[in-house]
Amino acid sequence: MRKEVVLITGANGEMGHGLINHLAQQGRALIVAVDVQPLNDELRPACHRFLQGDILDKMLLGRLVAEYEIRAIYHLASILSTKAEYNPETAHLINVGGTLNLLQLAVEQSQWQGQPVKFMYPSSIATYGIPNLETKYQAGKVHEGQWLSPTTMYGCNKLYCEHLGRYYSTYFRQLAADRSHNLVDFRCIRFPGLISATTIPTGGTSDYASEMVHYAAQGQPYESFVRLDTQLPFMVMPDAVKSLLELENAPRAVLHQLIYNVTSFSVTAQQIQDVVLAEFPGAHITVQPHQARQSIVDSWPMDVDDSAARQDWGWQPSYDFEQAFKDYLIPSIRQHYAAQ
């Protein structure tokens, strides 16, 4: 008999760490994890099985279809915004091609199980594209249907995959042999900048927020790649994991859309620097904006409207700005480097 599992791709990433640990603590389902890199030793006890491989490998995905009853898919694997700009073709292949493969896997599982498979998809603030700073400040909080003209390959990939999810969730069943139910229950969250204390940031355009703390905790100078007046919405990783789990657990009937903004707080790089310098008086932070990365950040909203998530499934972050840094990020990072 096939075992019922939850599939998590991109398991070694920042979000994968938090999600795997949380699901393991709940003990509600067996976890099958997939990543192109070997799984971190600390995560192995939490997983029923780990498969090292590529989400473009249909043979690997075929094994999953044959061996397991997959209840839900958390598709976290992707090439992030800054890295994607250096190799946009590869980013498109992985971010879009990999997502399409997993949506097809969900369809196969659904047809076999006779019920929809939940497909949890973390999208990004990168799906938005605002033409200039004046418009950005005028726009204020942006809701899900506004300014969808991304300026990066990563943003284009994420927006396209949102549309793929909408297609498979809403329209694909019309031509499928089994029309008794939707084959894919696609649920998507557009995340703001994400801040994690447990993993080193890699390849994200909003990484300056946590990099300031990581460098200060190590006593190393940090050069910010954005202006100090740069403002973005953020949330910490525990809240990101919380939002994914809450959306997955929400009854389909209460969800009035497939794609939801979530956020916790909106701050400038100056405000982040002020907190870091107060906690690490010896920290040395300079500013040298990177033209390409700065232009990407400038095209993203200064804040997002997450009222739909709050109304439909009760979204409420646990951390505001002060709690995020003083209660979560800074103590955790201090402890991490003190132990080394």
Secondary structure as GFF3:
##gff-version 3
##sequence-region A 1 340
A	DSSP	beta_strand	3	9	.	.	.	ID=ss1
A	DSSP	alpha_helix	14	26	.	.	.	ID=ss2
A	DSSP	beta_strand	30	35	.	.	.	ID=ss3
A	DSSP	three_ten_helix	44	46	.	.	.	ID=ss4
A	DSSP	beta_strand	49	52	.	.	.	ID=ss5
A	DSSP	alpha_helix	58	67	.	.	.	ID=ss6
A	DSSP	beta_strand	68	75	.	.	.	ID=ss7
A	DSSP	alpha_helix	81	86	.	.	.	ID=ss8
A	DSSP	alpha_helix	88	92	.	.	.	ID=ss9
A	DSSP	pi_helix	93	97	.	.	.	ID=ss10
A	DSSP	alpha_helix	98	113	.	.	.	ID=ss11
A	DSSP	beta_strand	117	124	.	.	.	ID=ss12
A	DSSP	three_ten_helix	125	127	.	.	.	ID=ss13
A	DSSP	alpha_helix	133	139	.	.	.	ID=ss14
A	DSSP	beta_strand	141	142	.	.	.	ID=ss15
A	DSSP	alpha_helix	153	166	.	.	.	ID=ss16
A	DSSP	pi_helix	167	171	.	.	.	ID=ss17
A	DSSP	three_ten_helix	172	174	.	.	.	ID=ss18
A	DSSP	beta_strand	184	191	.	.	.	ID=ss19
A	DSSP	beta_strand	193	195	.	.	.	ID=ss20
A	DSSP	alpha_helix	208	217	.	.	.	ID=ss21
A	DSSP	beta_strand	222	224	.	.	.	ID=ss22
A	DSSP	beta_strand	231	236	.	.	.	ID=ss23
A	DSSP	alpha_helix	237	249	.	.	.	ID=ss24
A	DSSP	three_ten_helix	252	254	.	.	.	ID=ss25
A	DSSP	beta_strand	259	261	.	.	.	ID=ss26
A	DSSP	beta_strand	265	268	.	.	.	ID=ss27
A	DSSP	alpha_helix	269	279	.	.	.	ID=ss28
A	DSSP	beta_strand	285	287	.	.	.	ID=ss29
A	DSSP	alpha_helix	291	298	.	.	.	ID=ss30
A	DSSP	beta_strand	303	304	.	.	.	ID=ss31
A	DSSP	alpha_helix	307	313	.	.	.	ID=ss32
A	DSSP	alpha_helix	321	322	.	.	.	ID=ss33
A	DSSP	pi_helix	323	329	.	.	.	ID=ss34
A	DSSP	alpha_helix	330	338	.	.	.	ID=ss35
###
